[in-house]
Amino acid sequence: MTNEALVAEAWRAREFAQASYSKFSVGAALLTKNGNIFWGANVESSSYGLSVCAERIALFSALTAGHTTFERLAVAAETPLQIFPCGACLQLLSDYAGDITILLSKSSSEIMIKSLRELLPYPFGNRHFDSNS
């Protein structure tokens, strides 16, 4: 799958966002190593802390469907500024997806490509629990 096709999937996923409070709809499309795509869209709550980002919904959907190896993640939101995953999403991606390639799209014609390591250069993870490190 091309980067453009995966980003188009993220734009389609964005249509299902539940962003009645912020009006900031985000879509995500996570491509597994075996070619499956899992969509996510942000879901907001009146209790803001209960809201969930599109990236985490896509990741959780893939994990709970039994997928554990990932190739790329596309994130799409219409905004004048570049879109980036939040810290919580980056942490979970680090935990479960390794140094995945992330495609960031702030308009249907623009794609920025970053690695997770570029966006989260010093991740916390399981290696911190090893007392011999």
One Martini backbone bead per residue (centre of mass of N, CA, C, O) as a GRO file, in nm:
protein
  133
    1MET     BB    1   0.096   0.036   0.022
    2THR     BB    2   0.065   0.352  -0.007
    3ASN     BB    3   0.084   0.647   0.146
    4GLU     BB    4  -0.164   0.776   0.009
    5ALA     BB    5  -0.365   0.546   0.074
    6LEU     BB    6  -0.338   0.560   0.384
    7VAL     BB    7  -0.423   0.854   0.413
    8ALA     BB    8  -0.704   0.814   0.291
    9GLU     BB    9  -0.799   0.634   0.523
   10ALA     BB   10  -0.777   0.852   0.743
   11TRP     BB   11  -0.983   1.044   0.617
   12ARG     BB   12  -1.217   0.844   0.638
   13ALA     BB   13  -1.208   0.801   0.946
   14ARG     BB   14  -1.268   1.101   1.026
   15GLU     BB   15  -1.583   1.086   0.968
   16PHE     BB   16  -1.616   0.930   1.273
   17ALA     BB   17  -1.589   1.151   1.450
   18GLN     BB   18  -1.635   1.266   1.806
   19ALA     BB   19  -1.628   1.633   1.806
   20SER     BB   20  -1.842   1.825   1.977
   21TYR     BB   21  -1.634   2.012   2.136
   22SER     BB   22  -1.373   2.083   1.947
   23LYS     BB   23  -1.405   2.029   1.627
   24PHE     BB   24  -1.154   1.805   1.610
   25SER     BB   25  -1.091   1.599   1.356
   26VAL     BB   26  -0.962   1.258   1.365
   27GLY     BB   27  -0.760   1.033   1.173
   28ALA     BB   28  -0.677   0.674   1.147
   29ALA     BB   29  -0.424   0.446   0.996
   30LEU     BB   30  -0.336   0.103   1.047
   31LEU     BB   31  -0.064  -0.092   0.933
   32THR     BB   32   0.004  -0.405   0.893
   33LYS     BB   33   0.230  -0.643   0.795
   34ASN     BB   34  -0.030  -0.813   0.653
   35GLY     BB   35  -0.237  -0.560   0.540
   36ASN     BB   36  -0.399  -0.445   0.758
   37ILE     BB   37  -0.667  -0.215   0.848
   38PHE     BB   38  -0.697   0.036   1.109
   39TRP     BB   39  -0.928   0.238   1.247
   40GLY     BB   40  -0.950   0.585   1.367
   41ALA     BB   41  -1.133   0.807   1.595
   42ASN     BB   42  -1.216   1.055   1.768
   43VAL     BB   43  -1.342   1.054   2.119
   44GLU     BB   44  -1.561   1.245   2.301
   45SER     BB   45  -1.610   1.401   2.623
   46SER     BB   46  -1.741   1.597   2.869
   47SER     BB   47  -1.506   1.437   3.003
   48TYR     BB   48  -1.213   1.494   2.871
   49GLY     BB   49  -1.039   1.252   3.000
   50LEU     BB   50  -1.221   1.032   2.824
   51SER     BB   51  -1.090   1.084   2.580
   52VAL     BB   52  -0.995   0.961   2.242
   53CYS     BB   53  -0.769   0.895   2.017
   54ALA     BB   54  -0.723   0.777   1.703
   55GLU     BB   55  -0.459   0.618   1.743
   56ARG     BB   56  -0.555   0.442   1.982
   57ILE     BB   57  -0.796   0.312   1.846
   58ALA     BB   58  -0.639   0.170   1.623
   59LEU     BB   59  -0.449   0.010   1.807
   60PHE     BB   60  -0.663  -0.136   1.982
   61SER     BB   61  -0.805  -0.277   1.749
   62ALA     BB   62  -0.563  -0.443   1.658
   63LEU     BB   63  -0.488  -0.584   1.923
   64THR     BB   64  -0.787  -0.710   1.974
   65ALA     BB   65  -0.741  -0.873   1.683
   66GLY     BB   66  -0.421  -0.988   1.707
   67HIS     BB   67  -0.226  -0.756   1.640
   68THR     BB   68   0.158  -0.690   1.658
   69THR     BB   69   0.238  -0.585   1.363
   70PHE     BB   70   0.381  -0.282   1.218
   71GLU     BB   71   0.428  -0.029   0.965
   72ARG     BB   72   0.193   0.207   0.955
   73LEU     BB   73   0.086   0.552   1.027
   74ALA     BB   74  -0.205   0.751   0.980
   75VAL     BB   75  -0.270   1.111   1.009
   76ALA     BB   76  -0.580   1.316   1.012
   77ALA     BB   77  -0.614   1.684   0.984
   78GLU     BB   78  -0.776   1.991   0.970
   79THR     BB   79  -0.500   2.224   0.956
   80PRO     BB   80  -0.261   2.475   0.960
   81LEU     BB   81  -0.115   2.288   1.135
   82GLN     BB   82   0.075   2.048   1.228
   83ILE     BB   83   0.026   1.720   1.289
   84PHE     BB   84   0.042   1.539   1.609
   85PRO     BB   85   0.094   1.323   1.832
   86CYS     BB   86   0.054   1.260   2.138
   87GLY     BB   87   0.210   1.139   2.412
   88ALA     BB   88   0.026   0.893   2.462
   89CYS     BB   89   0.046   0.780   2.175
   90LEU     BB   90   0.352   0.754   2.159
   91GLN     BB   91   0.381   0.557   2.392
   92LEU     BB   92   0.203   0.326   2.278
   93LEU     BB   93   0.360   0.293   2.017
   94SER     BB   94   0.624   0.219   2.154
   95ASP     BB   95   0.515  -0.037   2.302
   96TYR     BB   96   0.367  -0.178   2.018
   97ALA     BB   97   0.536  -0.052   1.736
   98GLY     BB   98   0.779   0.094   1.763
   99ASP     BB   99   0.959   0.229   1.482
  100ILE     BB  100   0.734   0.373   1.331
  101THR     BB  101   0.575   0.498   1.062
  102ILE     BB  102   0.459   0.844   1.019
  103LEU     BB  103   0.172   0.992   0.875
  104LEU     BB  104   0.117   1.344   0.812
  105SER     BB  105  -0.211   1.516   0.769
  106LYS     BB  106  -0.349   1.854   0.703
  107SER     BB  107  -0.408   1.756   0.409
  108SER     BB  108  -0.488   1.575   0.125
  109SER     BB  109  -0.191   1.694  -0.009
  110GLU     BB  110  -0.034   1.635   0.271
  111ILE     BB  111   0.291   1.480   0.369
  112MET     BB  112   0.444   1.373   0.662
  113ILE     BB  113   0.750   1.204   0.751
  114LYS     BB  114   0.792   0.993   1.042
  115SER     BB  115   0.939   0.873   1.312
  116LEU     BB  116   0.899   0.782   1.625
  117ARG     BB  117   1.187   0.864   1.714
  118GLU     BB  118   1.153   1.163   1.631
  119LEU     BB  119   0.898   1.216   1.829
  120LEU     BB  120   1.042   0.989   2.046
  121PRO     BB  121   1.367   0.978   2.148
  122TYR     BB  122   1.294   0.903   2.480
  123PRO     BB  123   1.172   0.629   2.569
  124PHE     BB  124   0.964   0.459   2.763
  125GLY     BB  125   1.017   0.116   2.899
  126ASN     BB  126   1.093  -0.208   2.959
  127ARG     BB  127   1.401  -0.147   3.001
  128HIS     BB  128   1.344   0.000   3.285
  129PHE     BB  129   1.278  -0.285   3.440
  130ASP     BB  130   1.570  -0.364   3.409
  131SER     BB  131   1.812  -0.400   3.658
  132ASN     BB  132   2.069  -0.437   3.437
  133SER     BB  133   2.072  -0.134   3.292
   0.00000   0.00000   0.00000
